[in-house]
Amino acid sequence: MPDVIVIGSGLGGLSAAVSLAAKGLGVTVVEAAPNFGGKANIVTLDGVECDTGPSVLTLPDTLDAVLREAGTSLAAEVTLLTHTPAFRYVTAKGDVLELMPTLPETLANVSKTLGEAAARELATFMADAAEVWELSKIAFVYGEAPSVRSLWELGPAKMAGFGRVDPFRSMWAAICNKVKHPLLRVILARYATYNGSDPRSAPATLNCIAHVEIGLGGYGVRGGVYELVRALVRVAERQGVRLRASSPVESLTVERGRAVGVTLRGGEALRASAIVCNADVAHLHEHLLPKAQRRVVAAPETPSMSGWTGLVRARRRVGQDARAAHTVLFPEDYLEEFADIFDRDRPPQAPTVYCCAQEPCHQRRGWADHEPVFIMTNAPPEPRVGARPAEVTNALRERALGRLREAGLIDQDDAVVWERAPSGLAAAYPGSRGALYGASSNSLFAAFKRPANRVSGLPGLYLASGSAHPGGGMPLCVLSGRMAARHVLADLGEKTQAAK
Ligand SMILES: Cc1cc2nc3c(=O)[nH]c(=O)nc-3n(C[C@H](O)[C@H](O)[C@H](O)COP(=O)(O)OP(=O)(O)OC[C@H]3O[C@@H](n4cnc5c(N)ncnc54)[C@H](O)[C@@H]3O)c2cc1C
């Protein structure tokens, strides 16, 4: 009998497993899919492996910390890459601005491209964003799940300081207040999408995401983002974690008010002293928990955005014509995209198209004359009941591909060789409704509503995923895993390897 069962091998689940095993606990990970990694995953097309999920790693210190617990480090396991330019942004009119791997280089390039006034605005914005990050990172990201009570307990002086993280206006309102240049405005607003939110309603505190990427750095991973999953799996196995693929959990076993095990499809029952759930909280709520215990966790009210994603086998471009690691094609009216998704519940009529050329980004090797180019456009999550008609998503796909061709990023005969609609994401990650990042952060209260990593209503049950605290995106999921592990250890007590 393992000490801990982890349901799911996404980044949160794997991080929890490594953290727990490093402290001497016996861990079994049961994963529904045939391979590990969850949303951070791959597909092999005509002999070429391509990433199908995340493409930018931020806050690598989070992963490093987990790996260090297990006696290794991120640098020992993978090679991170930076790019020049880091991101190429293109407007509907064809104007281009490139951001660089460091803030000083970015500011120099903004000055050269948009003028000194724009560079000054950006410098001031980034200084504010850095301050907000420093003020809020412990309360909202690296620390335990915040609650109104925990804020209250900070006392009046610290509560007053809460206003300095700019929570009472929207990201967009703060951006417009500080930045005049229209292209800088949309570039900064796009950081709302890093947790699938709407810049018109997400609190301005989230403008700190710009600092996280532009100021602290966004990285590629040599060989592909999936190398991060491979590293965690490798280290987990080294620590004695038992990883079982193709082992979907059908239900959680609760006895005398405590989570004590799981039953797999096919009927195999496993027992453990603690269960860490890396599956979506909504899936846990709706399908895994016995009816009587469902109220211990709630499904998120407003899921974050979903997306149409695809891989294009594109003729390789070299030299001056080489594709940038990341390119973003903006539409004429960026805010209309969010009005379509969040107000009209439909895919954007004029979508922003994100494009990751995986050879320059991750030093992957594509086909003989072609390179894999990953494409993503935002879309609303799937409906609560039923599915969005395929023709609606197909129209979004065609608009995205049309925009890529029009901007000259792909050629007429470059073919889509793999694709996944929001309905495909919803099917692969049950409970998610295709949302990429768990619940959206479209209100001041979102961070307070996100479930904590220890389920207080059901001893023995812990949460480690993008749908739990501190939220979605790779580094936050890793933190979620570590926090869940910390709670398990506090409750079960650490066992030393020697004692085992
Ligand atoms: C297309 C795309 C692009 C993204 N881009 C970025 C990016 O550039 N940067 C970034 O930081 N983040 C990005 N993200 C978000 C990031 O990938 C996710 O936030 C993160 O990987 C989610 O990890 P998780 O721990 O929540 O687990 P998940 O990845 O959600 O995995 C959960 C696992 O649980 C398993 N599971 C579910 N139910 C069961 C069950 N009943 N039994 C057993 N197993 C079960 C699932 O099969 C899955 O493997 C992107 C996501 C996608 C999809």
The ligand as a MOL file (V3000), in Angstrom:
LIG
                    3D

  0  0  0     0  0            999 V3000
M  V30 BEGIN CTAB
M  V30 COUNTS 53 58 0 0 0
M  V30 BEGIN ATOM
M  V30 1 C -2.3840 24.5120 -25.7650 0
M  V30 2 C -1.8780 24.9330 -24.4230 0
M  V30 3 C -0.9240 25.9310 -24.3380 0
M  V30 4 C -0.4430 26.3300 -23.0880 0
M  V30 5 N 0.5640 27.2580 -23.0330 0
M  V30 6 C 1.1860 27.4890 -21.8510 0
M  V30 7 C 2.4210 28.1910 -21.8150 0
M  V30 8 O 2.9740 28.5920 -22.8450 0
M  V30 9 N 2.9940 28.3980 -20.5970 0
M  V30 10 C 2.4460 27.9130 -19.4370 0
M  V30 11 O 3.0230 28.1160 -18.3560 0
M  V30 12 N 1.2870 27.2000 -19.4600 0
M  V30 13 C 0.6640 26.9630 -20.6320 0
M  V30 14 N -0.4500 26.1810 -20.6830 0
M  V30 15 C -1.0660 25.7360 -19.4260 0
M  V30 16 C -0.3270 24.5510 -18.8050 0
M  V30 17 O -0.0410 23.6080 -19.7690 0
M  V30 18 C -1.2290 23.9460 -17.7510 0
M  V30 19 O -1.6280 24.9390 -16.8220 0
M  V30 20 C -0.5430 22.8120 -16.9750 0
M  V30 21 O 0.2310 21.9810 -17.8020 0
M  V30 22 C -1.6450 22.0260 -16.2820 0
M  V30 23 O -1.0800 21.1460 -15.3510 0
M  V30 24 P -1.9850 20.4640 -14.2360 0
M  V30 25 O -1.0830 20.1100 -13.1030 0
M  V30 26 O -3.1780 21.2940 -13.9420 0
M  V30 27 O -2.4350 19.0850 -14.8650 0
M  V30 28 P -3.1330 18.7360 -16.2520 0
M  V30 29 O -2.1850 19.0320 -17.3490 0
M  V30 30 O -4.4920 19.2880 -16.3200 0
M  V30 31 O -3.1820 17.1610 -16.1300 0
M  V30 32 C -4.1270 16.4820 -15.3420 0
M  V30 33 C -3.8880 15.0070 -15.5630 0
M  V30 34 O -4.8560 14.2810 -14.8280 0
M  V30 35 C -5.2490 13.1760 -15.6120 0
M  V30 36 N -6.5630 12.7170 -15.1590 0
M  V30 37 C -7.7410 13.4010 -15.2090 0
M  V30 38 N -8.7360 12.6340 -14.6970 0
M  V30 39 C -8.1770 11.4750 -14.3010 0
M  V30 40 C -8.6780 10.2840 -13.7160 0
M  V30 41 N -9.9900 10.1450 -13.4300 0
M  V30 42 N -7.8200 9.2840 -13.4600 0
M  V30 43 C -6.4830 9.3990 -13.7170 0
M  V30 44 N -5.9560 10.4940 -14.3070 0
M  V30 45 C -6.7910 11.5200 -14.5900 0
M  V30 46 C -5.2960 13.7270 -17.0270 0
M  V30 47 O -5.2560 12.6960 -18.0010 0
M  V30 48 C -4.0530 14.5930 -17.0250 0
M  V30 49 O -2.9060 13.8840 -17.4390 0
M  V30 50 C -0.9600 25.7550 -21.9130 0
M  V30 51 C -1.9240 24.7470 -21.9930 0
M  V30 52 C -2.3570 24.3190 -23.2360 0
M  V30 53 C -3.3560 23.1920 -23.3120 0
M  V30 END ATOM
M  V30 BEGIN BOND
M  V30 1 1 1 2
M  V30 2 1 2 3
M  V30 3 2 2 52
M  V30 4 2 3 4
M  V30 5 1 4 5
M  V30 6 1 4 50
M  V30 7 2 5 6
M  V30 8 1 6 7
M  V30 9 1 6 13
M  V30 10 2 7 8
M  V30 11 1 7 9
M  V30 12 1 9 10
M  V30 13 2 10 11
M  V30 14 1 10 12
M  V30 15 2 12 13
M  V30 16 1 13 14
M  V30 17 1 14 15
M  V30 18 1 14 50
M  V30 19 1 15 16
M  V30 20 1 16 17
M  V30 21 1 16 18
M  V30 22 1 18 19
M  V30 23 1 18 20
M  V30 24 1 20 21
M  V30 25 1 20 22
M  V30 26 1 22 23
M  V30 27 1 23 24
M  V30 28 2 24 25
M  V30 29 1 24 26
M  V30 30 1 24 27
M  V30 31 1 27 28
M  V30 32 2 28 29
M  V30 33 1 28 30
M  V30 34 1 28 31
M  V30 35 1 31 32
M  V30 36 1 32 33
M  V30 37 1 33 34
M  V30 38 1 33 48
M  V30 39 1 34 35
M  V30 40 1 35 36
M  V30 41 1 35 46
M  V30 42 1 36 37
M  V30 43 1 36 45
M  V30 44 2 37 38
M  V30 45 1 38 39
M  V30 46 1 39 40
M  V30 47 2 39 45
M  V30 48 1 40 41
M  V30 49 2 40 42
M  V30 50 1 42 43
M  V30 51 2 43 44
M  V30 52 1 44 45
M  V30 53 1 46 47
M  V30 54 1 46 48
M  V30 55 1 48 49
M  V30 56 2 50 51
M  V30 57 1 51 52
M  V30 58 1 52 53
M  V30 END BOND
M  V30 END CTAB
M  END
